[in-house]
């Protein structure tokens, strides 16, 4: 039957045409598989663990949530979309449908609003740090991973619509880096109370265009003039560089706190110290570098996803760009990654084993030669390659450590740990970035508190009587104080 149907369908084409179509289809499929990148092969026991995802509901974010829910031992997922309460009904319906799609009774999905404002972060952390009695252990609520999105998308569709009448009561919205800084530092006290054997991972998602922003960083360090390019993609690249610099300082802080708690501080005399009465006045305590914090700060360089990167860049700005995107859509579908492929680096950062300082793989160079091996073994291997006529390209086991696990401060791309330029390891740049964000967040929090005192937020009245029909929602404002009335009278007189 199948043979007859195939003969009827393709009987009118000659052999050369069918061969060309088959070869083209096979080539397109091979290119698509190659462009899809590596797949995460690590698995982690997630039963009883909690993953916090703070990102916009983009296709990649939804694919990540759905994949975690479908695991054999799924974790608890706390999804925090950057919206005000109440959440959109469409989003709640989608979350409910995703929860019902899994047949595992252990799968749990919770959704809470977390607007990118000082008040939103403060209220969320206050609720998180004060659980009901009997619902949390001594270390507070449990969290095993925090995934922070919003910085890598060119357009996540979360532009905040402000109400003109209530604008003076609303907080200014954080930038993505300020929001990440405020959330991490606010949650850090509760994270530090976790048992040392618990592995916690803070994962920041970085734009694939981060390397395009490096010339601007170099020019800024060398005090040279540089004109930054405008556009969605360059802006995402600059956000990625800021995230990587912030991570460099954050990992130092986390390891220093762990070393002060569990390590042995080695006292080193300061050679420049002055001597008074035969005793050295100043001493320096050296951090125990063999101690790595159980809280890992990681970054994931996201791929060129078609929904979050390619489509906003190509389809924004003019109708001609949008038409060009539609015409090239078949090529885009082949060369770019969909949501299922785009989440693989995130899964690697979540599930890969932890490597510690002093491991054998720590002595690897830039992937060119395994320096941990003895010199005789390396020389013998090189001689064997020359005799066999093969090039001195590194063997597969030389590159495997890149995929063997993650350690503090690693940057992941395509399910492997990569090296970043030395400028991003500059301690001065990392500290300056951290202090700049710290100052901005501090000023924003103080301004938010002052605004809340000067302009109390409207108190929405109950929308329903206890035993009566529902009534219209009214907004009740706090009564003005006597000082405000006197000030208003003076201004009116003037």
N, C-alpha and C positions, 0 to 999 in steps of 0.2 A: 504493500500500500504506500509506504513512504517512498519507495523507489519510483512508483508511477507519479506521485505528486511532484517529486523533485524533477522528473523528466518533463512534466507539463510546464513547470515554472521556468526551468533553465534550458529547455530544449531549443529556444529561439536564439540562444547566444552561442557563439563559437568558443572553441577551447581557449584561444589566446585571451579573449575578454574575461572569461571566468578565472583563468590563471592570474591575470593582472589584478582583478578584484580580490582574489584570495590573498595574493602577496601584499596588497595594500592594507587589507584588513589585519593580517598578521603583523605587519610592520607597525601599524597604529597601536595595536594591542601591546606589542613589546615596548614601544615608547611610553605608553601610558603606565605600564607596570614599572618601568625604570624610573619615570618621573614621580611615581608614588612614593619612592623612598623606602627606607628600612621599616620593618615592623617590629614592634616591641615584643620580645620573647620572654621577658621576665614576668613572673607572677608573684603576688604577695598575698599573704593571708590577711584579709580585710575584715574578718568577722569581729564584731564588737568595736571597730574603729570608726572614726568620724572624719570626714573630709569637708572642709569649708571652701566653697567656691564663690568668690566675689567677682562677678563678671556680668557683662550684658548678655541677654538671651540671643546670642548669635548662633548660627548653625553649628559652629564648632563647639560652643559651650553646651548646647543641647545634646550633641552627639557624645560628648564626654560624660554627661550625666547619664544618658541612656546606656552607654557602655558599662559604666560602673554598676548600674542597677542590674544588668544582666549577668554579672559575674556569679560563679558558683557560691562564693561567700561574699556577698556584697557588703560594702560599708554603709554606715549612715551618712547621708548627704545633706548638708545644710547649704541650700542655695540662697545667695544674697544678691538679688538684682538691684541695680542702682535706681530704684524708683521710690517715690513717696508712698506712704500708706494712704488709702488702700491700693493694693496691687491691681493691675489691669485684669479684667475677667478673662481675656484671651490667654494671658500667661498662666493664670491659675488653672484654666481648663487644660492647657497643654501639660502642665506639671501633673495634674490628676491623671491624664491619659497615659503619660509615661510611667507613672506609678502602677497603674492597672495593667500595663503591658508585660510586666514581669510576673512570673508565676512563683517566685521565691518568696515565702512569707517573711523572710528575714530582711528583705529590702525595705529601707525606710528613706523617704524623701521629704524634707521639710523646706519650706520656702518662707523667708522673712525679708521685708524691705530693708535696704541699707542705702539711703541716699548719700551722695558724695558731698556731704556738708559737715561742718563741725558738730552741729547738734545731732545729726543722724549717727555719726560714729560714736559720739559720747553716750547717746541713749542705748545703742546696741551693746557697747562694752559694759555699761552699767547693768543691763539685764543679763549679759553673759556672766559677769562676775558675781552675781547674786542669785544663784539657783535656789530652788525650793529645798527645804531640809529633807534629806534622804534621797535626793535625786542625783547627787554627785559625791565623789570621794573627798579625801583630804586635800588633794591637789586641785579641786574645783572641777569644772566641766572638762571632759576629755576632748582633745582635738589632736589628730595625727598628721594632718596636712592642710595647708592653706594655699589655694590656687588663686592668684591675683591676675585678673585680666583687665582689659580696657586700654592698655598702653600700646598694644601691637596692632589693633584694628585701625584701618584708615577711616572707617566710619562705622561706629557700633549702633547708631540710631538712638542714642540716649540723650539727645539734646533736651535740656530741661526747659519746659514752658513755664514762665513765671506769670503769676497773677498780678496785674498792675495794682489792684486795690490792696493786696496783701503783701506787696513787695517789701515794704519797710519791716515786716515781721519775718521775712525769709532770710536765711543765711546765704552768704555767697557760696557758690559751689567750688569745691576743691578741684584743682587739676588732678590728673591721674597719679602723678608722683606724690603730690601732697596727700591725696587720699590713701595711697599705699603706706606712706610714712606714718600718718596719723593712726591708721588701723593697726599696723604692726607694733608700733611703740605703745599703743594703748593696751594691746593684748599681751605684750611681753611679760608683765608681772605674773599673769596667770599661767603663761607658758613655762616660766622658770620654776613654778611650783610643781611641775610634772615630775614623776620619778625619772631618775637618770637613765634607766633602761628603756624608756619610751622614746622612739625615734619620731621626731616631728620635723616636717619639711615645709618650708616657706618657699613657694615657687612663683616667680614673677615671669610673665610671658612677654617676650621681647620681639619687636618687629624684625622681619628679615632684612630690612633696609638700614639696620643699625650701623653697618660699616660705612655707609655714605655720609654719616655725620662726623666721622673721625677727623677729616681735615679741619672742620670748624673747631674741634676740641684742641687739635694741635696748634692752630693759629691763636687760639685764646691763651694757651699756656706760654707761647712764645711772644705774646703781645703784638701779633701781626693783624692787620686789617683783613677781615673776611666777611663776605656778604652771603648770608645763609639763603638758600633757595626756599621759595614759598611753594606750598602745595601740601596735599594730604600725606604723601609718601615721605618727603623730607621731615615733616613734623613728627611722623611716627618714628623715623630713624633717630631724631634727637631725643625723643622720649625713651627709646631703647638704650641710648648711651647713658642717659641719666640713671636709668634703672640699674645698669651694670656697675656704674660708679658707686651708687648707693649700696649695692650688694657687697662691694669690696670692703666698705667700712662696717657694714652690718655684720659680716662674718668675723671681722676682727673683734667687734664688741662681744659677740656671742662666745667666741673661743676664750676671750679674756675673762668673761664671767665664769665660764666653766673651769678655767684654770685656777681662778681664785677660790673656787669652791672645792674642787676635787684634786687639783694639782699641788705640787710643792714649789713654792716661790724660791728661787735661788737668789741670794743676796750677793750682789756684785759691787765692789767698791768703785766709787766714781773717781777716775784719775784726775779730774779737775776740781775735786772737792778741796775746800780749805781745811786746815788742821788747827784746832783750838785745844789747848791743854793736852796735846798728844793724842787726841781722838778725832776721827774723821766725822765731819758734821753731816755730810750728804752720802747716802748710799742709794743704789739702784736695785730694784727687784726685777729680775728677769722672769718673763712669763714662761711657764712650762709648755713648750710647743708640742709636746707629745700628747696633750689633752685636746680632744676635739669635742665640741659641744654636741649634745644630743639634738639640738635644734639646728637643722641644716638650712642655710640660705642658698637657694639654687635659682638659676635663670634658664629659661627654655627659649631658644631662638625658633620662632614659629616658621613654618614653610610659607610659600607664596600661595596662600589659600585663595580660591577664586571668589568666595563670598565676602570675605573680610578685607582682602587686599586688592585683588585684581579688578573686580567689578567696580568698587568705589573709585579707583584711580582712573580707569578707562571710561567709565560711564558718567563722570562728573565734569561739570564745567560747560558743556555745550551739547547740542543735539547731534553734531557730527561725530563726537566721540562715542556717544551712545549707539549710533547707527554702526560705527566701525566695530564696536564691541559685539553687536549682534551678528555682524557678518563673520567675524572671526571666532564666534562662539564654539564651533566644532574643534578648532585648534586649541582654544582655551580649555575645553573639557579634557583634552588629551594631555596637555602639558602642565596643568595646574592640579592641585590636590583638592579633593572634596573633604567634607567634615570627617569621614571615617579614617582617612589617611592623615589628616592634619593633627589629630589627637595623639598619634603614636609617640612623638617626643614627650608629651605630657605624661603619658602612661609610663614611659621609661623613667622619667624623673620621680614618679610616684612609687614605682615598684622595684627599681634596681637596688641591689644590695649596697650597704654602706661600706666604704673603704676608709681606713684610718691612717693617720701619719705613721710612717715606718713600714708600711706594707711593701712587698717586693715591687709592685707596679709603680710605686711612687718615684722610683729612680729612672723612669723612662724619659727619654728625650722627646723631641717633637715627632715621635712616631717613626723615626728613621732607623734607629738601632736600639736593641734591648740592652741598656747599659747595666742592668742588674745581673746579666750573665757574666761569667768570668771572661777574661781577655782571651784565654786559650780557646774557649768554646766559640766565641764570636769570630776569632780568626779562622778556626776550622770550618765554620759554617760558610764564611766568605770564600774560602778556598774551594769548598765543595760546589758553590754556585758558579764560580769561575770555570771550574773543570767541566761542569755540565753545560756550559754555554748559556746559562740564564743570566739575566740582569741582576744587579744587586738591589732590586726592589724589595722592600721589607716583606717578610713572609706574613701569612695570615695571623699567626700567633703573636707577631709583633704588634699588630693593630688591635687584637682582641681586648687588651686592657682598657681601651677606650670605651668598650661596651660592657666591661666586667662589673662596673659599679660606679657610684658617685661618692664624692667627699665634699667637705665644706667649701662653698664658694664656686663649685663647678658650673660651667656653662654647657648646656646640652643642645645639640642640633642633630637632627636625623638619627635619633636613638644612639648617640655617641657623644662623649665628652670632647670638646674642642678647646683649642688655645685661642685666647684673645690677644690683641696687640698689647705691648708693654705699657702703653699710655693708660690703659684701663686698670693696670695694677699700681699706678702711681699713688702712693699713700696721701700725698698732698691734694691731688685732685679728688680722691675719694672722701677725704675729710672735709674739703671745701664744699663738695656736693651735699654731704650729710648735714653740715652746719647750716648751709643755705636753706635746705628743706626744713630743718629744725626751727630756724628763725621764722620762716614763712608760716609754718603751722602754729607756732606759738603766738604770733601776731594775729592769725586768723581765729584762734580759739579765744583770745582775749577780746577781740572785736565782736565775736559772736556772743560772748557773755555780757558785754556791755550793751549790745543791741537788745538782748533779751531783757535786761533790766530797764532800759529806757522805753522799749516798746514791747510790752507783754503780748505774747501770741494770743490770738483769738481762741476762746474756749468753745468748741462746738457743743451745742446743747444736745440732749438725748433725742434720738430720732424716733423714739417709740415710747408711748406711755406704758406703765407697768401692766395695766389691765384694759387698755383702750386701743383704738385703731391707730395706725401709724400716722404721724403728722410730718409737716415739712421741717427740714433741718434749718435751724436758725443759728446765727453766729453771735455769741455774746462776748463783749469786750470788757476788760477789767476797768473798774472805775478810776478816773484820773485822780491823782493826788492833789492836795491843796497847793503845793509848790508849782505843779504844772498848770493849774488854773490861774494862779497869780502871774506866772510867766506869760501865758497866753494873753491875759488882759493887758499886760504892759506892752507886748508886741502890737496888739490891736490899737492901743492908744497912740503909739508912735506912728 
